[in-house]
């Protein structure tokens, strides 16, 4: 999710709060955020997910500053691979 005014972009914030309100649990999630100066969305989303039951974080959150750089493509591919492996497990 993008960082928006130091927080999580409202649409994503609403989605995560809905997941929490619906007591979603026993899931594996991957986090990716974006921000120009100080990407903060992943940290805030992770905090909310930690309050939920048996939510597992797949790998480390991936943070993109402004736009995806070529040097980050391997990290994106690794994250995608982790997601596929968790779905197929």
Helices and strands as residue ranges (DSSP letters): E 3-4, E 7-8, H 10-21, E 27-29, E 32-35, H 41-50, E 55-57, E 62-65, G 70-72, H 73-88
